[in-house]
Amino acid sequence: MKLFTINNEGKFVQFKEQEFKESNKEIDLEILLENNPEYFFENSRILIIGRQVATNLNTFIDLIGIDEHGNTVVIELKRDKTPRETLAQLIEYASFIDNLDYEQLNEIFQNYSGDEIELEDYHQQYYENGSNLNISWNKNSKLVIVAQDITQEIKQTSLYLRKKGIDVYCVEFKYFVNNTNLKMISSDFVVGDEEFIRQKVKSETQLPKIDRMKFIESLDENGKYIFEKLFDFADKEHLLFRWGSKGFSLNVPFENAFVALCFGYPPNSVFKQSIYSGFEEITKKVNNSEKVISIYKNDLRKLKNFENAKTNLKWVISKKYSEKDIDDYIETLRSLLVQIKNNGLKITNI
Protein backbone atom coordinates (compact mmCIF):
# COMPACT_ATOMS: atom_id res chain seq x y z
CA MET A 1 0.00 0.00 0.00
CA LYS A 2 1.27 3.48 -0.90
CA LEU A 3 0.11 6.60 0.93
CA PHE A 4 0.79 10.21 -0.06
CA THR A 5 0.13 13.73 1.12
CA ILE A 6 -0.11 16.58 -1.39
CA ASN A 7 2.16 19.57 -0.77
CA ASN A 8 1.52 23.22 -1.64
CA GLU A 9 3.05 22.69 -5.10
CA GLY A 10 0.62 19.88 -5.91
CA LYS A 11 3.30 17.22 -5.57
CA PHE A 12 2.87 13.85 -3.91
CA VAL A 13 4.91 13.31 -0.74
CA GLN A 14 5.05 9.62 0.08
CA PHE A 15 4.57 8.09 3.49
CA LYS A 16 7.08 5.32 4.06
CA GLU A 17 6.03 2.21 5.94
CA GLN A 18 8.07 1.53 9.06
CA GLU A 19 8.27 -0.99 11.85
CA PHE A 20 6.38 0.62 14.72
CA LYS A 21 8.97 -0.52 17.26
CA GLU A 22 11.81 1.18 15.35
CA SER A 23 10.83 4.60 16.68
CA ASN A 24 8.31 3.74 19.40
CA LYS A 25 8.12 1.67 22.55
CA GLU A 26 5.65 -1.17 22.94
CA ILE A 27 3.74 0.78 25.56
CA ASP A 28 3.18 3.58 23.02
CA LEU A 29 0.93 1.32 20.95
CA GLU A 30 -0.92 0.18 24.06
CA ILE A 31 -1.59 3.82 25.02
CA LEU A 32 -2.67 4.71 21.47
CA LEU A 33 -5.23 1.89 21.46
CA GLU A 34 -6.36 2.79 24.98
CA ASN A 35 -7.04 6.38 23.94
CA ASN A 36 -8.78 5.50 20.66
CA PRO A 37 -11.46 2.92 21.53
CA GLU A 38 -13.27 3.54 18.25
CA TYR A 39 -10.29 1.93 16.50
CA PHE A 40 -11.32 -1.68 17.04
CA PHE A 41 -14.76 -1.97 15.44
CA GLU A 42 -16.05 0.33 12.75
CA ASN A 43 -19.65 0.54 13.91
CA SER A 44 -19.19 0.61 17.67
CA ARG A 45 -16.92 1.97 20.36
CA ILE A 46 -15.37 -0.03 23.15
CA LEU A 47 -15.38 1.27 26.72
CA ILE A 48 -11.89 0.53 28.08
CA ILE A 49 -12.17 -0.47 31.76
CA GLY A 50 -8.65 -1.72 32.51
CA ARG A 51 -5.04 -1.80 31.29
CA GLN A 52 -2.40 -4.29 32.43
CA VAL A 53 -4.97 -6.17 34.50
CA ALA A 54 -3.51 -8.94 36.65
CA THR A 55 -5.04 -12.41 36.28
CA ASN A 56 -5.14 -15.17 38.89
CA LEU A 57 -2.08 -16.71 37.18
CA ASN A 58 -0.02 -13.52 37.62
CA THR A 59 -0.11 -12.65 33.94
CA PHE A 60 -1.30 -9.27 32.67
CA ILE A 61 -3.97 -8.48 30.11
CA ASP A 62 -3.03 -5.52 27.91
CA LEU A 63 -6.51 -3.99 27.66
CA ILE A 64 -10.00 -4.99 28.79
CA GLY A 65 -13.09 -3.32 27.36
CA ILE A 66 -16.87 -3.58 27.49
CA ASP A 67 -19.12 -3.28 24.44
CA GLU A 68 -22.54 -1.63 24.31
CA HIS A 69 -24.30 -4.85 25.35
CA GLY A 70 -22.07 -5.56 28.37
CA ASN A 71 -19.85 -8.16 26.66
CA THR A 72 -16.17 -8.17 27.56
CA VAL A 73 -13.46 -7.43 25.00
CA VAL A 74 -9.92 -8.71 25.60
CA ILE A 75 -7.26 -6.90 23.57
CA GLU A 76 -3.80 -8.44 23.27
CA LEU A 77 -0.83 -6.89 21.46
CA LYS A 78 1.28 -9.54 19.76
CA ARG A 79 4.66 -7.92 20.43
CA ASP A 80 7.55 -10.34 19.90
CA LYS A 81 5.80 -13.48 21.13
CA THR A 82 5.60 -16.53 18.88
CA PRO A 83 2.20 -17.33 17.29
CA ARG A 84 1.76 -20.25 19.69
CA GLU A 85 2.53 -18.07 22.73
CA THR A 86 0.19 -15.34 21.51
CA LEU A 87 -2.77 -17.68 21.04
CA ALA A 88 -2.13 -19.67 24.21
CA GLN A 89 -2.01 -16.49 26.26
CA LEU A 90 -5.19 -15.16 24.66
CA ILE A 91 -7.09 -18.36 25.52
CA GLU A 92 -5.71 -18.21 29.07
CA TYR A 93 -6.97 -14.63 29.39
CA ALA A 94 -10.37 -15.69 28.04
CA SER A 95 -10.65 -18.42 30.69
CA PHE A 96 -9.96 -15.82 33.38
CA ILE A 97 -12.36 -13.20 31.99
CA ASP A 98 -15.14 -15.75 31.51
CA ASN A 99 -15.47 -16.19 35.29
CA LEU A 100 -15.76 -12.50 36.16
CA ASP A 101 -19.12 -11.22 37.38
CA TYR A 102 -20.37 -7.63 37.36
CA GLU A 103 -18.88 -6.81 40.77
CA GLN A 104 -15.42 -7.87 39.64
CA LEU A 105 -15.71 -5.93 36.37
CA ASN A 106 -16.83 -2.93 38.40
CA GLU A 107 -13.79 -3.34 40.66
CA ILE A 108 -11.46 -3.42 37.65
CA PHE A 109 -13.13 -0.30 36.24
CA GLN A 110 -12.96 1.65 39.50
CA ASN A 111 -9.31 0.70 40.07
CA TYR A 112 -8.46 1.81 36.54
CA SER A 113 -10.48 5.02 36.40
CA GLY A 114 -9.77 6.08 39.96
CA ASP A 115 -13.44 7.04 40.24
CA GLU A 116 -16.01 5.50 42.56
CA ILE A 117 -18.93 5.76 40.15
CA GLU A 118 -20.53 2.43 39.28
CA LEU A 119 -19.56 0.82 35.96
CA GLU A 120 -23.27 0.39 35.21
CA ASP A 121 -23.90 4.15 35.44
CA TYR A 122 -20.75 5.07 33.50
CA HIS A 123 -21.59 2.52 30.81
CA GLN A 124 -25.06 4.01 30.38
CA GLN A 125 -23.65 7.51 29.89
CA TYR A 126 -20.78 6.37 27.65
CA TYR A 127 -23.07 4.60 25.21
CA GLU A 128 -25.99 6.98 25.86
CA ASN A 129 -28.23 4.01 26.55
CA GLY A 130 -31.73 4.41 27.84
CA SER A 131 -32.31 3.28 31.40
CA ASN A 132 -34.57 0.48 30.15
CA LEU A 133 -31.91 -1.21 28.00
CA ASN A 134 -31.25 -4.70 29.36
CA ILE A 135 -27.51 -5.24 29.82
CA SER A 136 -26.17 -8.79 30.27
CA TRP A 137 -22.77 -8.35 31.86
CA ASN A 138 -20.05 -10.62 30.49
CA LYS A 139 -22.46 -12.97 28.75
CA ASN A 140 -19.95 -13.27 25.89
CA SER A 141 -16.32 -12.33 25.31
CA LYS A 142 -14.54 -11.05 22.24
CA LEU A 143 -10.82 -11.69 21.86
CA VAL A 144 -8.80 -9.24 19.75
CA ILE A 145 -5.19 -9.70 18.61
CA VAL A 146 -3.49 -6.53 17.33
CA ALA A 147 -0.19 -6.74 15.46
CA GLN A 148 1.72 -5.14 12.63
CA ASP A 149 1.97 -8.59 11.09
CA ILE A 150 -0.59 -11.32 11.73
CA THR A 151 1.17 -14.57 10.84
CA GLN A 152 -0.44 -17.36 8.86
CA GLU A 153 -0.35 -19.60 11.95
CA ILE A 154 -2.37 -17.08 13.95
CA LYS A 155 -4.86 -16.56 11.11
CA GLN A 156 -5.43 -20.27 10.61
CA THR A 157 -5.86 -21.05 14.31
CA SER A 158 -8.08 -17.98 14.86
CA LEU A 159 -10.34 -19.01 11.98
CA TYR A 160 -10.63 -22.48 13.52
CA LEU A 161 -11.55 -21.01 16.91
CA ARG A 162 -14.20 -18.83 15.25
CA LYS A 163 -15.73 -21.90 13.61
CA LYS A 164 -15.96 -23.44 17.08
CA GLY A 165 -17.89 -20.45 18.37
CA ILE A 166 -15.10 -18.40 19.98
CA ASP A 167 -15.15 -14.73 18.94
CA VAL A 168 -11.54 -14.10 17.88
CA TYR A 169 -10.60 -11.06 15.81
CA CYS A 170 -7.20 -10.28 14.30
CA VAL A 171 -6.37 -6.68 13.46
CA GLU A 172 -3.30 -5.97 11.36
CA PHE A 173 -2.01 -2.40 11.25
CA LYS A 174 0.50 -0.57 9.09
CA TYR A 175 2.58 2.35 10.35
CA PHE A 176 3.70 5.16 8.04
CA VAL A 177 5.87 8.26 8.44
CA ASN A 178 6.54 10.99 5.85
CA ASN A 179 9.50 13.38 5.55
CA THR A 180 7.87 15.92 7.90
CA ASN A 181 7.50 13.24 10.58
CA LEU A 182 3.73 13.12 10.14
CA LYS A 183 2.54 9.69 11.28
CA MET A 184 -0.32 7.57 9.98
CA ILE A 185 -1.78 4.20 10.95
CA SER A 186 -4.03 2.04 8.79
CA SER A 187 -5.68 -1.16 9.91
CA ASP A 188 -7.57 -4.14 8.49
CA PHE A 189 -9.43 -7.05 9.99
CA VAL A 190 -7.67 -10.13 8.66
CA VAL A 191 -9.81 -12.44 10.83
CA GLY A 192 -13.28 -11.41 11.97
CA ASP A 193 -15.79 -8.88 10.80
CA GLU A 194 -15.77 -5.28 12.04
CA GLU A 195 -19.57 -5.31 11.81
CA PHE A 196 -20.16 -7.75 14.69
CA ILE A 197 -19.00 -7.03 15.75
CA ARG A 198 -14.45 -14.70 42.97
CA GLN A 199 -10.81 -14.08 42.99
CA LYS A 200 -9.39 -10.61 43.62
CA VAL A 201 -8.90 -8.56 40.50
CA LYS A 202 -6.78 -5.46 40.07
CA SER A 203 -5.35 -3.23 37.36
CA GLU A 204 -1.67 -2.39 37.44
CA THR A 205 -2.24 0.75 35.38
CA GLN A 206 -4.45 3.65 36.37
CA LEU A 207 -5.48 6.79 34.54
CA PRO A 208 -3.88 9.97 35.91
CA LYS A 209 -5.96 11.72 38.56
CA ILE A 210 -6.99 15.36 38.49
CA ASP A 211 -7.05 17.75 41.44
CA ARG A 212 -9.20 20.64 42.58
CA MET A 213 -7.35 23.25 40.51
CA LYS A 214 -7.57 21.27 37.27
CA PHE A 215 -11.21 20.47 37.96
CA ILE A 216 -12.16 24.13 38.47
CA GLU A 217 -10.23 25.17 35.35
CA SER A 218 -12.32 22.76 33.27
CA LEU A 219 -15.66 24.22 34.40
CA ASP A 220 -17.75 26.89 32.71
CA GLU A 221 -18.96 29.91 34.67
CA ASN A 222 -22.17 28.18 35.81
CA GLY A 223 -20.21 25.20 37.10
CA LYS A 224 -17.59 27.31 38.86
CA TYR A 225 -20.24 29.19 40.80
CA ILE A 226 -21.86 26.00 42.12
CA PHE A 227 -18.78 23.85 42.71
CA GLU A 228 -16.81 26.60 44.47
CA LYS A 229 -19.66 27.02 46.97
CA LEU A 230 -19.76 23.23 47.36
CA PHE A 231 -16.00 23.19 48.01
CA ASP A 232 -16.36 25.93 50.65
CA PHE A 233 -19.01 23.84 52.43
CA ALA A 234 -16.82 20.74 52.26
CA ASP A 235 -13.80 22.56 53.71
CA LYS A 236 -15.81 23.98 56.61
CA GLU A 237 -17.23 20.53 57.43
CA HIS A 238 -13.80 18.85 57.04
CA LEU A 239 -15.12 16.49 54.38
CA LEU A 240 -12.83 14.26 52.32
CA PHE A 241 -12.31 14.61 48.56
CA ARG A 242 -11.28 11.53 46.60
CA TRP A 243 -10.16 12.51 43.11
CA GLY A 244 -10.45 10.29 40.04
CA SER A 245 -9.43 10.68 36.41
CA LYS A 246 -12.37 13.01 35.65
CA GLY A 247 -14.20 13.97 38.82
CA PHE A 248 -14.41 13.49 42.56
CA SER A 249 -16.40 11.94 45.34
CA LEU A 250 -17.18 14.01 48.40
CA ASN A 251 -17.01 11.89 51.55
CA VAL A 252 -17.72 12.08 55.26
CA PRO A 253 -14.68 10.53 56.98
CA PHE A 254 -14.81 8.13 59.90
CA GLU A 255 -11.90 6.71 61.86
CA ASN A 256 -11.36 3.72 59.56
CA ALA A 257 -13.72 4.41 56.67
CA PHE A 258 -15.55 7.03 54.63
CA VAL A 259 -18.96 7.37 52.97
CA ALA A 260 -19.57 9.24 49.71
CA LEU A 261 -22.24 11.95 49.88
CA CYS A 262 -22.11 12.87 46.19
CA PHE A 263 -20.01 12.79 43.02
CA GLY A 264 -18.96 15.76 40.87
CA TYR A 265 -18.01 15.78 37.18
CA PRO A 266 -16.67 18.39 34.73
CA PRO A 267 -17.99 19.21 31.22
CA ASN A 268 -15.49 16.91 29.44
CA SER A 269 -16.68 13.74 31.22
CA VAL A 270 -19.34 11.36 29.91
CA PHE A 271 -21.56 12.63 32.74
CA LYS A 272 -21.18 16.22 31.52
CA GLN A 273 -20.95 19.00 34.12
CA SER A 274 -22.98 17.46 36.90
CA ILE A 275 -23.49 16.35 40.50
CA TYR A 276 -24.64 12.79 41.23
CA SER A 277 -26.09 11.29 44.39
CA GLY A 278 -24.26 8.38 46.05
CA PHE A 279 -26.98 5.95 47.05
CA GLU A 280 -24.83 2.81 46.57
CA GLU A 281 -22.20 3.97 49.04
CA ILE A 282 -24.82 4.67 51.68
CA THR A 283 -26.46 1.27 51.09
CA LYS A 284 -23.16 -0.55 51.55
CA LYS A 285 -21.86 1.30 54.57
CA VAL A 286 -24.52 3.07 56.65
CA ASN A 287 -26.90 1.63 59.25
CA ASN A 288 -30.62 2.06 58.47
CA SER A 289 -29.56 2.86 54.91
CA GLU A 290 -33.06 2.50 53.44
CA LYS A 291 -34.41 5.22 55.70
CA VAL A 292 -31.39 7.48 55.15
CA ILE A 293 -31.62 7.13 51.37
CA SER A 294 -35.38 7.69 51.39
CA ILE A 295 -34.95 11.02 53.20
CA TYR A 296 -31.98 12.02 50.98
CA LYS A 297 -33.86 11.12 47.81
CA ASN A 298 -36.99 13.03 48.83
CA ASP A 299 -34.93 16.09 49.74
CA LEU A 300 -33.16 16.03 46.35
CA ARG A 301 -36.44 15.70 44.46
CA LYS A 302 -37.80 18.77 46.26
CA LEU A 303 -34.96 20.82 44.78
CA LYS A 304 -36.43 20.37 41.26
CA ASN A 305 -32.96 20.44 39.63
CA PHE A 306 -32.30 16.71 40.07
CA GLU A 307 -33.51 14.10 37.56
CA ASN A 308 -33.38 10.32 37.38
CA ALA A 309 -30.05 8.71 36.47
CA LYS A 310 -30.71 4.98 36.63
CA THR A 311 -29.96 4.05 40.27
CA ASN A 312 -29.15 7.63 41.25
CA LEU A 313 -30.30 11.23 40.81
CA LYS A 314 -28.26 13.82 38.92
CA TRP A 315 -28.09 17.59 38.57
CA VAL A 316 -26.74 18.51 35.12
CA ILE A 317 -25.43 22.07 35.45
CA SER A 318 -26.19 23.56 32.05
CA LYS A 319 -27.38 27.07 32.92
CA LYS A 320 -27.11 29.80 35.53
CA TYR A 321 -28.74 28.91 38.86
CA SER A 322 -29.74 31.12 41.74
CA GLU A 323 -27.88 31.37 45.02
CA LYS A 324 -30.90 29.77 46.67
CA ASP A 325 -30.57 26.71 44.39
CA ILE A 326 -27.07 25.91 45.59
CA ASP A 327 -27.80 26.92 49.22
CA ASP A 328 -30.77 24.54 49.29
CA TYR A 329 -28.60 21.74 47.91
CA ILE A 330 -25.90 22.35 50.50
CA GLU A 331 -28.52 22.22 53.24
CA THR A 332 -29.64 18.85 51.84
CA LEU A 333 -26.05 17.60 52.11
CA ARG A 334 -25.79 19.00 55.62
CA SER A 335 -28.93 17.10 56.61
CA LEU A 336 -27.55 13.90 55.01
CA LEU A 337 -24.31 14.39 56.92
CA VAL A 338 -26.22 14.50 60.20
CA GLN A 339 -28.25 11.40 59.26
CA ILE A 340 -25.11 9.39 58.46
CA LYS A 341 -23.31 10.43 61.65
CA ASN A 342 -26.37 9.69 63.78
CA ASN A 343 -26.90 6.22 62.30
CA GLY A 344 -23.24 5.25 62.11
CA LEU A 345 -21.54 2.62 59.97
CA LYS A 346 -22.28 -1.05 59.58
CA ILE A 347 -19.86 -3.15 61.60
CA THR A 348 -18.61 -5.01 58.51
CA ASN A 349 -17.38 -1.75 57.01
CA ILE A 350 -15.47 -0.47 60.00
C-alpha positions in Angstrom: 0.0 0.0 0.0 1.3 3.5 -0.9 0.1 6.6 0.9 0.8 10.2 -0.1 0.1 13.7 1.1 -0.1 16.6 -1.4 2.2 19.6 -0.8 1.5 23.2 -1.6 3.0 22.7 -5.1 0.6 19.9 -5.9 3.3 17.2 -5.6 2.9 13.9 -3.9 4.9 13.3 -0.7 5.0 9.6 0.1 4.6 8.1 3.5 7.1 5.3 4.1 6.0 2.2 5.9 8.1 1.5 9.1 8.3 -1.0 11.8 6.4 0.6 14.7 9.0 -0.5 17.3 11.8 1.2 15.4 10.8 4.6 16.7 8.3 3.7 19.4 8.1 1.7 22.6 5.6 -1.2 22.9 3.7 0.8 25.6 3.2 3.6 23.0 0.9 1.3 20.9 -0.9 0.2 24.1 -1.6 3.8 25.0 -2.7 4.7 21.5 -5.2 1.9 21.5 -6.4 2.8 25.0 -7.0 6.4 23.9 -8.8 5.5 20.7 -11.5 2.9 21.5 -13.3 3.5 18.2 -10.3 1.9 16.5 -11.3 -1.7 17.0 -14.8 -2.0 15.4 -16.0 0.3 12.7 -19.7 0.5 13.9 -19.2 0.6 17.7 -16.9 2.0 20.4 -15.4 0.0 23.1 -15.4 1.3 26.7 -11.9 0.5 28.1 -12.2 -0.5 31.8 -8.6 -1.7 32.5 -5.0 -1.8 31.3 -2.4 -4.3 32.4 -5.0 -6.2 34.5 -3.5 -8.9 36.7 -5.0 -12.4 36.3 -5.1 -15.2 38.9 -2.1 -16.7 37.2 0.0 -13.5 37.6 -0.1 -12.6 33.9 -1.3 -9.3 32.7 -4.0 -8.5 30.1 -3.0 -5.5 27.9 -6.5 -4.0 27.7 -10.0 -5.0 28.8 -13.1 -3.3 27.4 -16.9 -3.6 27.5 -19.1 -3.3 24.4 -22.5 -1.6 24.3 -24.3 -4.8 25.4 -22.1 -5.6 28.4 -19.9 -8.2 26.7 -16.2 -8.2 27.6 -13.5 -7.4 25.0 -9.9 -8.7 25.6 -7.3 -6.9 23.6 -3.8 -8.4 23.3 -0.8 -6.9 21.5 1.3 -9.5 19.8 4.7 -7.9 20.4 7.6 -10.3 19.9 5.8 -13.5 21.1 5.6 -16.5 18.9 2.2 -17.3 17.3 1.8 -20.3 19.7 2.5 -18.1 22.7 0.2 -15.3 21.5 -2.8 -17.7 21.0 -2.1 -19.7 24.2 -2.0 -16.5 26.3 -5.2 -15.2 24.7 -7.1 -18.4 25.5 -5.7 -18.2 29.1 -7.0 -14.6 29.4 -10.4 -15.7 28.0 -10.6 -18.4 30.7 -10.0 -15.8 33.4 -12.4 -13.2 32.0 -15.1 -15.8 31.5 -15.5 -16.2 35.3 -15.8 -12.5 36.2 -19.1 -11.2 37.4 -20.4 -7.6 37.4 -18.9 -6.8 40.8 -15.4 -7.9 39.6 -15.7 -5.9 36.4 -16.8 -2.9 38.4 -13.8 -3.3 40.7 -11.5 -3.4 37.6 -13.1 -0.3 36.2 -13.0 1.6 39.5 -9.3 0.7 40.1 -8.5 1.8 36.5 -10.5 5.0 36.4 -9.8 6.1 40.0 -13.4 7.0 40.2 -16.0 5.5 42.6 -18.9 5.8 40.2 -20.5 2.4 39.3 -19.6 0.8 36.0 -23.3 0.4 35.2 -23.9 4.1 35.4 -20.7 5.1 33.5 -21.6 2.5 30.8 -25.1 4.0 30.4 -23.7 7.5 29.9 -20.8 6.4 27.6 -23.1 4.6 25.2 -26.0 7.0 25.9 -28.2 4.0 26.6 -31.7 4.4 27.8 -32.3 3.3 31.4 -34.6 0.5 30.2 -31.9 -1.2 28.0 -31.3 -4.7 29.4 -27.5 -5.2 29.8 -26.2 -8.8 30.3 -22.8 -8.3 31.9 -20.0 -10.6 30.5 -22.5 -13.0 28.8 -19.9 -13.3 25.9 -16.3 -12.3 25.3 -14.5 -11.1 22.2 -10.8 -11.7 21.9 -8.8 -9.2 19.8 -5.2 -9.7 18.6 -3.5 -6.5 17.3 -0.2 -6.7 15.5 1.7 -5.1 12.6 2.0 -8.6 11.1 -0.6 -11.3 11.7 1.2 -14.6 10.8 -0.4 -17.4 8.9 -0.3 -19.6 11.9 -2.4 -17.1 14.0 -4.9 -16.6 11.1 -5.4 -20.3 10.6 -5.9 -21.0 14.3 -8.1 -18.0 14.9 -10.3 -19.0 12.0 -10.6 -22.5 13.5 -11.6 -21.0 16.9 -14.2 -18.8 15.2 -15.7 -21.9 13.6 -16.0 -23.4 17.1 -17.9 -20.5 18.4 -15.1 -18.4 20.0 -15.1 -14.7 18.9 -11.5 -14.1 17.9 -10.6 -11.1 15.8 -7.2 -10.3 14.3 -6.4 -6.7 13.5 -3.3 -6.0 11.4 -2.0 -2.4 11.2 0.5 -0.6 9.1 2.6 2.3 10.3 3.7 5.2 8.0 5.9 8.3 8.4 6.5 11.0 5.9 9.5 13.4 5.5 7.9 15.9 7.9 7.5 13.2 10.6 3.7 13.1 10.1 2.5 9.7 11.3 -0.3 7.6 10.0 -1.8 4.2 10.9 -4.0 2.0 8.8 -5.7 -1.2 9.9 -7.6 -4.1 8.5 -9.4 -7.0 10.0 -7.7 -10.1 8.7 -9.8 -12.4 10.8 -13.3 -11.4 12.0 -15.8 -8.9 10.8 -15.8 -5.3 12.0 -19.6 -5.3 11.8 -20.2 -7.7 14.7 -19.0 -7.0 15.7 -14.4 -14.7 43.0 -10.8 -14.1 43.0 -9.4 -10.6 43.6 -8.9 -8.6 40.5 -6.8 -5.5 40.1 -5.3 -3.2 37.4 -1.7 -2.4 37.4 -2.2 0.8 35.4 -4.5 3.7 36.4 -5.5 6.8 34.5 -3.9 10.0 35.9 -6.0 11.7 38.6 -7.0 15.4 38.5 -7.0 17.7 41.4 -9.2 20.6 42.6 -7.3 23.2 40.5 -7.6 21.3 37.3 -11.2 20.5 38.0 -12.2 24.1 38.5 -10.2 25.2 35.3 -12.3 22.8 33.3 -15.7 24.2 34.4 -17.8 26.9 32.7 -19.0 29.9 34.7 -22.2 28.2 35.8 -20.2 25.2 37.1 -17.6 27.3 38.9 -20.2 29.2 40.8 -21.9 26.0 42.1 -18.8 23.9 42.7 -16.8 26.6 44.5 -19.7 27.0 47.0 -19.8 23.2 47.4 -16.0 23.2 48.0 -16.4 25.9 50.7 -19.0 23.8 52.4 -16.8 20.7 52.3 -13.8 22.6 53.7 -15.8 24.0 56.6 -17.2 20.5 57.4 -13.8 18.9 57.0 -15.1 16.5 54.4 -12.8 14.3 52.3 -12.3 14.6 48.6 -11.3 11.5 46.6 -10.2 12.5 43.1 -10.5 10.3 40.0 -9.4 10.7 36.4 -12.4 13.0 35.7 -14.2 14.0 38.8 -14.4 13.5 42.6 -16.4 11.9 45.3 -17.2 14.0 48.4 -17.0 11.9 51.6 -17.7 12.1 55.3 -14.7 10.5 57.0 -14.8 8.1 59.9 -11.9 6.7 61.9 -11.4 3.7 59.6 -13.7 4.4 56.7 -15.5 7.0 54.6 -19.0 7.4 53.0 -19.6 9.2 49.7 -22.2 12.0 49.9 -22.1 12.9 46.2 -20.0 12.8 43.0 -19.0 15.8 40.9 -18.0 15.8 37.2 -16.7 18.4 34.7 -18.0 19.2 31.2 -15.5 16.9 29.4 -16.7 13.7 31.2 -19.3 11.4 29.9 -21.6 12.6 32.7 -21.2 16.2 31.5 -21.0 19.0 34.1 -23.0 17.5 36.9 -23.5 16.3 40.5 -24.6 12.8 41.2 -26.1 11.3 44.4 -24.3 8.4 46.0 -27.0 5.9 47.1 -24.8 2.8 46.6 -22.2 4.0 49.0 -24.8 4.7 51.7 -26.5 1.3 51.1 -23.2 -0.5 51.6 -21.9 1.3 54.6 -24.5 3.1 56.6 -26.9 1.6 59.2 -30.6 2.1 58.5 -29.6 2.9 54.9 -33.1 2.5 53.4 -34.4 5.2 55.7 -31.4 7.5 55.1 -31.6 7.1 51.4 -35.4 7.7 51.4 -34.9 11.0 53.2 -32.0 12.0 51.0 -33.9 11.1 47.8 -37.0 13.0 48.8 -34.9 16.1 49.7 -33.2 16.0 46.3 -36.4 15.7 44.5 -37.8 18.8 46.3 -35.0 20.8 44.8 -36.4 20.4 41.3 -33.0 20.4 39.6 -32.3 16.7 40.1 -33.5 14.1 37.6 -33.4 10.3 37.4 -30.0 8.7 36.5 -30.7 5.0 36.6 -30.0 4.1 40.3 -29.1 7.6 41.3 -30.3 11.2 40.8 -28.3 13.8 38.9 -28.1 17.6 38.6 -26.7 18.5 35.1 -25.4 22.1 35.5 -26.2 23.6 32.0 -27.4 27.1 32.9 -27.1 29.8 35.5 -28.7 28.9 38.9 -29.7 31.1 41.7 -27.9 31.4 45.0 -30.9 29.8 46.7 -30.6 26.7 44.4 -27.1 25.9 45.6 -27.8 26.9 49.2 -30.8 24.5 49.3 -28.6 21.7 47.9 -25.9 22.3 50.5 -28.5 22.2 53.2 -29.6 18.8 51.8 -26.0 17.6 52.1 -25.8 19.0 55.6 -28.9 17.1 56.6 -27.6 13.9 55.0 -24.3 14.4 56.9 -26.2 14.5 60.2 -28.2 11.4 59.3 -25.1 9.4 58.5 -23.3 10.4 61.6 -26.4 9.7 63.8 -26.9 6.2 62.3 -23.2 5.3 62.1 -21.5 2.6 60.0 -22.3 -1.1 59.6 -19.9 -3.1 61.6 -18.6 -5.0 58.5 -17.4 -1.8 57.0 -15.5 -0.5 60.0 
